[in-house]
Amino acid sequence: MNSNVPGPFLVIFIVVFVSTAQCELQDRKQFICVHEMKTWPEARNYCRSRHTDLATVRSPKEAETLLQSIAQNSYTWQYWFGLHRDAADPSAWRWTELVEDPALAAPEPTHWLWSREPDGHNCTHVLLPSKQWESLMCSAHRYFFCRSRGGGGGGGGGVIHLVEKKMNWHAARRYCEQRNQSLATITAADAGGLPQDATITAWIGLYRDEDDEWKWAGKPQTGFRNWAPQHPDRQDCVHISRSPQDPSKFVWMTDRCQLRLFFLCYNEPLVLVRENKTWEEALASCRALAADHDAEPDAFRNHRYDLASLLSDSDYAYARTQIQSATTDEVWMGLRFLAGGWLWVNGDGVQHDGLPPHPEARRRCGALAKSGDDSWTIRDCSERRNFLCLQRT
């Protein structure tokens, strides 16, 4: 059998053929009330091990759906959910995410560009024309770099541009986010695109968090909020509660993260991963996502996610709405030419007239396009792009 894929991958792929069939993606985002008393960190870990994550509420419509779930399953109205204070900017609130934006991760060791060992300051600016980093007090006023969101560019995707307005680091971050951009990641891969003739210093998105680790500030705040009067206060975690003024309404309140409360999880069958990987790397990453046993993320009975198998027109329509925030124009899905035919990674056959019966040796992996009339594309499996994972049922 000439499959043009390495042996270890063949074993994994063939095992998938005996997996259970996938139902149509009918119930999209689902909320689950968990009546166990846990701290906020414990609740997050529980949700990630059994569902997708602590509940996120990004619109009034989702808030109404959440309320319906509580009303049907609850005898109390005090639940942790996934909002928490941002360690980089205490005035900002962020949602917990199963798949973190890669812009939030610490840079690779080869991308460290410090001019000297960082001192006690928590924010970073870049020195031009040397293009090296230095830590600096966050209250200092500097020009800054924003990065647009989207494909292309260096380490974080998108285009980097200099904003010639002097602000402190937190204000610069908010300025970028208000324009649907981020305070920029600046890595070795980006150095060639920085101004060559300027002699300035400018903020970038690298900061030191409360655990003394360096991270990128890449994720915008979400706009929908429903705070109770006098909230948020000094506490860092958020629960949903009956309003003291009107028990028929719900409000958001901050509290100590170590307080034990019931909590709300959610299930989202499709998870977009905004990291650029080859098709096989994407497959491995999906299978490692929220694995029950980290030591064996590829084991057939272990992994909870797989590259997405899209079996119906409604699946395609839903998936395309989910990938609009991808940083590449196409994302990998679980379609592969193997052993003389096109197959989904969940074992189902493929019904699509547009697939070539004898594709080129390297163009044997399926991708889903964000736009255009033909959402199916066949690409070189070694190319790198974002990918879509599907929760197994």
C-alpha positions as CSV (number, residue, x, y, z in Angstrom):
1,M,0.0,0.0,0.0
2,N,1.6,3.3,-1.1
3,S,0.3,6.0,1.2
4,N,3.1,8.5,1.1
5,V,2.8,9.0,4.9
6,P,5.2,7.7,7.6
7,G,4.4,4.4,9.3
8,P,3.6,5.7,12.8
9,F,0.9,8.0,11.3
10,L,-0.6,5.1,9.4
11,V,-1.2,3.2,12.6
12,I,-2.9,6.1,14.3
13,F,-5.0,6.9,11.2
14,I,-6.2,3.3,10.7
15,V,-7.2,3.0,14.3
16,V,-9.5,5.9,13.8
17,F,-11.5,4.0,11.3
18,V,-13.3,2.0,14.1
19,S,-14.4,5.1,16.0
20,T,-18.1,5.8,16.5
21,A,-20.0,7.8,13.9
22,Q,-20.5,11.5,14.4
23,C,-23.9,13.0,14.6
24,E,-24.7,16.3,12.9
25,L,-23.5,19.4,14.8
26,Q,-27.0,20.4,16.0
27,D,-26.6,21.7,19.5
28,R,-23.8,24.2,19.2
29,K,-22.8,25.9,22.5
30,Q,-24.3,24.2,25.5
31,F,-24.1,25.3,29.2
32,I,-23.8,22.8,32.0
33,C,-24.6,23.6,35.7
34,V,-22.3,21.7,38.0
35,H,-23.5,21.4,41.6
36,E,-20.2,20.7,43.3
37,M,-18.6,23.3,45.5
38,K,-15.2,24.3,44.1
39,T,-12.8,27.3,44.0
40,W,-12.6,29.1,40.7
41,P,-9.3,27.4,39.6
42,E,-10.7,24.0,40.6
43,A,-13.8,24.7,38.7
44,R,-11.8,25.7,35.6
45,N,-9.8,22.4,35.8
46,Y,-13.0,20.4,36.2
47,C,-14.6,22.0,33.2
48,R,-11.5,21.5,31.0
49,S,-11.3,17.8,32.0
50,R,-15.0,17.0,31.2
51,H,-16.3,19.7,28.9
52,T,-14.7,22.6,27.0
53,D,-14.1,25.2,29.7
54,L,-15.7,27.4,32.3
55,A,-18.7,29.2,30.7
56,T,-18.1,32.2,28.6
57,V,-20.9,34.8,27.9
58,R,-20.1,37.0,24.9
59,S,-23.5,38.5,24.1
60,P,-26.9,39.2,25.6
61,K,-28.3,36.3,23.6
62,E,-25.8,33.9,25.2
63,A,-26.6,35.4,28.6
64,E,-30.3,34.5,28.0
65,T,-29.4,31.0,27.0
66,L,-27.3,30.7,30.2
67,L,-30.1,31.9,32.3
68,Q,-32.4,29.3,30.8
69,S,-29.9,26.6,31.6
70,I,-29.8,27.8,35.2
71,A,-33.5,28.1,35.6
72,Q,-34.0,24.5,34.4
73,N,-31.4,22.9,36.6
74,S,-30.8,25.0,39.6
75,Y,-32.1,25.8,43.1
76,T,-29.5,28.5,43.7
77,W,-28.1,31.4,41.7
78,Q,-24.5,31.7,42.5
79,Y,-22.1,30.1,40.0
80,W,-18.5,30.7,39.0
81,F,-18.0,31.2,35.3
82,G,-15.0,32.0,33.1
83,L,-14.4,35.7,33.5
84,H,-11.3,36.8,35.5
85,R,-9.1,39.8,36.0
86,D,-6.2,40.2,33.6
87,A,-2.8,39.7,35.3
88,A,-1.1,42.2,32.9
89,D,-3.7,45.0,33.3
90,P,-5.8,45.0,36.5
91,S,-8.4,47.2,34.9
92,A,-9.1,44.6,32.2
93,W,-11.2,41.4,32.3
94,R,-10.6,38.3,30.2
95,W,-12.3,35.0,29.4
96,T,-10.6,31.8,30.2
97,E,-9.9,29.8,27.0
98,L,-9.3,26.1,26.4
99,V,-7.0,27.1,23.5
100,E,-5.0,30.2,24.4
101,D,-4.2,32.8,21.7
102,P,-0.6,32.0,20.7
103,A,0.1,35.7,21.2
104,L,-0.2,35.2,24.9
105,A,2.4,32.5,25.1
106,A,6.0,33.3,26.1
107,P,8.3,33.7,23.1
108,E,10.5,30.9,21.9
109,P,14.0,31.0,23.4
110,T,15.4,31.9,19.9
111,H,13.3,35.0,19.9
112,W,14.6,36.5,23.1
113,L,16.1,39.8,22.0
114,W,17.0,41.4,25.4
115,S,19.8,44.0,25.2
116,R,20.5,43.0,28.8
117,E,19.0,40.8,31.6
118,P,15.5,42.2,32.5
119,D,15.4,44.2,35.7
120,G,12.5,44.6,38.1
121,H,10.2,46.3,35.7
122,N,7.2,44.5,34.1
123,C,6.8,46.0,30.7
124,T,9.0,45.9,27.6
125,H,10.0,48.4,24.9
126,V,12.1,47.9,21.8
127,L,15.1,50.1,21.0
128,L,15.5,51.2,17.4
129,P,17.6,50.9,15.3
130,S,19.2,48.1,17.4
131,K,15.8,46.2,17.6
132,Q,16.6,44.9,21.0
133,W,14.3,44.7,24.0
134,E,14.5,46.3,27.5
135,S,12.2,46.1,30.5
136,L,10.8,49.4,31.7
137,M,8.3,50.7,34.2
138,C,4.8,50.4,32.7
139,S,3.9,54.0,33.6
140,A,6.6,55.5,31.2
141,H,5.3,57.2,28.1
142,R,6.5,55.8,24.8
143,Y,5.5,55.4,21.1
144,F,4.2,51.8,20.5
145,F,3.7,49.1,17.9
146,C,0.3,47.7,17.1
147,R,-0.2,44.5,15.1
148,S,-3.3,44.0,13.0
149,R,-5.2,40.7,13.4
150,G,-5.0,38.4,10.4
151,G,-2.8,36.2,8.3
152,G,0.7,37.0,7.1
153,G,3.4,38.8,9.1
154,G,5.8,37.3,11.5
155,G,5.4,35.5,14.8
156,G,1.8,36.6,15.6
157,G,0.4,37.1,12.1
158,G,-0.9,40.4,10.7
159,V,0.9,43.7,9.9
160,I,3.0,45.7,12.5
161,H,2.8,49.5,12.4
162,L,4.3,52.2,14.6
163,V,1.9,54.6,16.4
164,E,3.6,57.9,17.0
165,K,1.7,58.8,20.1
166,K,3.3,58.6,23.5
167,M,1.3,56.6,26.1
168,N,2.0,54.3,29.1
169,W,2.0,50.6,28.4
170,H,-1.6,49.9,29.6
171,A,-3.0,52.9,27.6
172,A,-1.1,51.7,24.5
173,R,-2.6,48.2,24.8
174,R,-6.1,49.6,25.1
175,Y,-5.5,51.9,22.1
176,C,-4.5,48.9,19.9
177,E,-7.4,46.8,21.1
178,Q,-10.0,49.5,20.5
179,R,-9.0,49.3,16.8
180,N,-9.2,45.4,16.7
181,Q,-5.4,45.1,16.9
182,S,-3.0,44.0,19.6
183,L,0.0,45.6,21.2
184,A,2.6,43.9,19.0
185,T,4.6,40.7,19.4
186,I,8.1,41.5,18.1
187,T,10.2,38.4,17.5
188,A,13.3,37.7,15.5
189,A,11.2,36.9,12.5
190,D,9.7,40.4,12.6
191,A,13.0,42.3,12.9
192,G,13.4,43.0,9.2
193,G,10.0,44.7,9.0
194,L,10.7,47.3,11.7
195,P,11.8,50.9,10.8
196,Q,15.4,50.9,9.7
197,D,16.3,54.6,10.1
198,A,14.4,55.5,13.3
199,T,16.1,56.3,16.6
200,I,13.3,55.8,19.1
201,T,12.0,53.4,21.8
202,A,8.5,51.9,21.5
203,W,6.3,49.6,23.6
204,I,5.7,46.1,22.5
205,G,3.2,43.5,24.0
206,L,5.6,41.6,26.2
207,Y,4.9,41.8,30.0
208,R,5.8,40.0,33.2
209,D,2.8,38.4,34.9
210,E,2.1,37.9,38.6
211,D,4.0,34.5,38.4
212,D,7.1,36.3,37.2
213,E,6.7,34.8,33.7
214,W,7.0,36.8,30.5
215,K,3.9,36.7,28.2
216,W,2.5,38.5,25.2
217,A,-0.6,40.6,25.6
218,G,-2.5,39.6,22.5
219,K,-6.1,39.1,23.4
220,P,-8.7,41.9,23.3
221,Q,-11.3,42.4,26.0
222,T,-14.8,41.2,25.1
223,G,-17.4,44.0,25.3
224,F,-20.5,42.4,27.0
225,R,-20.7,42.9,30.7
226,N,-23.5,42.8,33.3
227,W,-21.9,44.0,36.5
228,A,-23.9,44.5,39.8
229,P,-23.7,47.9,41.4
230,Q,-20.4,48.5,43.2
231,H,-18.8,45.7,41.0
232,P,-16.2,44.8,40.0
233,D,-14.4,45.4,43.2
234,R,-10.8,44.4,44.2
235,Q,-11.4,40.6,43.9
236,D,-10.2,38.7,40.8
237,C,-12.8,36.1,39.9
238,V,-16.4,36.5,38.7
239,H,-19.7,34.6,39.5
240,I,-23.3,35.1,38.4
241,S,-25.8,35.8,41.1
242,R,-29.3,37.0,41.7
243,S,-29.5,40.8,41.9
244,P,-29.9,42.0,45.5
245,Q,-32.1,44.8,44.2
246,D,-34.3,42.6,41.9
247,P,-34.1,38.8,42.5
248,S,-35.8,38.2,39.1
249,K,-32.6,39.5,37.4
250,F,-29.1,38.2,37.3
251,V,-25.8,40.2,37.7
252,W,-22.1,39.6,37.7
253,M,-20.1,39.9,40.9
254,T,-16.5,39.6,41.8
255,D,-15.3,37.5,44.7
256,R,-12.3,35.7,46.2
257,C,-11.1,33.0,43.7
258,Q,-10.7,30.6,46.7
259,L,-14.4,30.8,47.6
260,R,-16.2,27.5,47.0
261,L,-19.3,27.8,44.8
262,F,-21.2,25.9,42.2
263,F,-20.1,26.6,38.7
264,L,-21.0,26.7,35.0
265,C,-19.2,24.8,32.2
266,Y,-19.9,24.9,28.5
267,N,-19.5,22.5,25.6
268,E,-18.5,23.8,22.2
269,P,-18.0,21.0,19.6
270,L,-15.7,23.0,17.3
271,V,-12.6,24.7,18.6
272,L,-10.5,26.9,16.3
273,V,-6.8,26.8,17.1
274,R,-5.0,29.9,15.8
275,E,-1.5,28.3,15.5
276,N,0.1,27.5,12.2
277,K,0.9,23.7,11.9
278,T,1.2,21.1,9.2
279,W,-1.8,18.8,8.8
280,E,-0.2,16.0,10.8
281,E,1.0,18.4,13.6
282,A,-2.6,19.7,13.7
283,L,-4.0,16.2,14.1
284,A,-1.6,15.5,17.0
285,S,-2.5,18.9,18.6
286,C,-6.2,18.3,18.4
287,R,-5.8,14.8,20.0
288,A,-3.7,16.3,22.8
289,L,-6.3,19.0,23.5
290,A,-7.8,18.4,27.0
291,A,-6.6,14.8,26.8
292,D,-7.8,12.6,29.7
293,H,-4.2,11.3,30.2
294,D,-1.5,13.7,29.1
295,A,1.1,10.9,28.9
296,E,-0.8,9.2,26.0
297,P,-2.6,12.0,24.0
298,D,-2.7,9.9,20.8
299,A,-4.3,6.8,22.4
300,F,-7.6,6.0,20.6
301,R,-9.7,5.7,23.7
302,N,-8.1,8.7,25.3
303,H,-8.3,11.8,23.1
304,R,-11.4,14.0,23.4
305,Y,-10.8,16.1,20.2
306,D,-9.8,15.3,16.6
307,L,-9.3,17.3,13.5
308,A,-12.9,18.2,12.4
309,S,-14.9,15.8,10.2
310,L,-17.6,17.9,8.5
311,L,-20.3,15.6,7.3
312,S,-23.2,17.8,6.2
313,D,-24.0,21.2,4.6
314,S,-25.1,22.5,8.0
315,D,-21.7,21.3,9.5
316,Y,-19.9,23.3,6.8
317,A,-22.0,26.4,7.4
318,Y,-21.4,26.3,11.1
319,A,-17.7,25.6,10.7
320,R,-17.3,28.6,8.4
321,T,-18.8,30.9,11.0
322,Q,-16.4,29.5,13.6
323,I,-13.2,30.1,11.5
324,Q,-13.8,33.8,10.6
325,S,-11.3,34.8,13.4
326,A,-8.6,32.5,12.0
327,T,-5.3,34.2,11.2
328,T,-4.9,32.2,7.9
329,D,-7.3,32.3,5.0
330,E,-7.8,28.5,5.2
331,V,-7.8,26.1,8.1
332,W,-7.0,22.4,8.2
333,M,-9.9,20.0,8.7
334,G,-9.9,16.2,9.1
335,L,-9.9,15.3,5.4
336,R,-7.0,13.1,4.0
337,F,-6.3,11.1,0.9
338,L,-5.0,7.7,2.1
339,A,-4.8,4.2,0.7
340,G,-6.3,5.3,-2.6
341,G,-9.3,7.2,-1.3
342,W,-10.5,10.3,0.5
343,L,-11.4,9.7,4.2
344,W,-12.4,11.7,7.3
345,V,-10.3,11.1,10.4
346,N,-13.4,9.8,12.3
347,G,-13.7,6.9,9.8
348,D,-16.7,8.2,7.7
349,G,-16.6,8.2,3.9
350,V,-16.5,11.4,1.9
351,Q,-19.3,12.5,-0.4
352,H,-18.0,15.3,-2.5
353,D,-17.8,15.4,-6.3
354,G,-15.1,18.0,-6.5
355,L,-12.3,15.9,-5.0
356,P,-9.6,14.6,-7.4
357,P,-9.6,10.8,-7.5
358,H,-5.8,10.8,-8.0
359,P,-4.4,13.9,-6.3
360,E,-0.7,15.0,-6.6
361,A,1.6,13.2,-4.2
362,R,1.8,16.1,-1.7
363,R,-1.6,17.8,-2.1
364,R,-3.6,15.2,-0.2
365,C,-4.9,17.1,2.8
366,G,-8.2,19.0,3.1
367,A,-8.6,22.6,4.2
368,L,-11.7,24.8,4.8
369,A,-11.7,28.3,3.3
370,K,-13.0,31.4,5.2
371,S,-14.6,32.8,2.1
372,G,-15.5,32.0,-1.5
373,D,-18.1,29.8,-3.1
374,D,-16.0,26.6,-2.9
375,S,-15.2,26.1,0.8
376,W,-13.2,22.9,0.1
377,T,-9.5,23.2,-0.8
378,I,-6.8,20.5,-1.2
379,R,-3.4,21.5,0.0
380,D,0.1,20.3,0.5
381,C,0.1,18.5,3.9
382,S,3.4,20.1,4.9
383,E,2.0,23.7,4.6
384,R,1.2,25.5,7.9
385,R,-2.1,27.0,8.8
386,N,-4.7,27.3,11.6
387,F,-6.8,24.3,12.2
388,L,-10.3,23.3,13.5
389,C,-10.7,20.6,16.2
390,L,-14.0,18.7,16.8
391,Q,-15.0,17.4,20.2
392,R,-15.7,13.6,19.9
393,T,-19.1,12.4,21.0
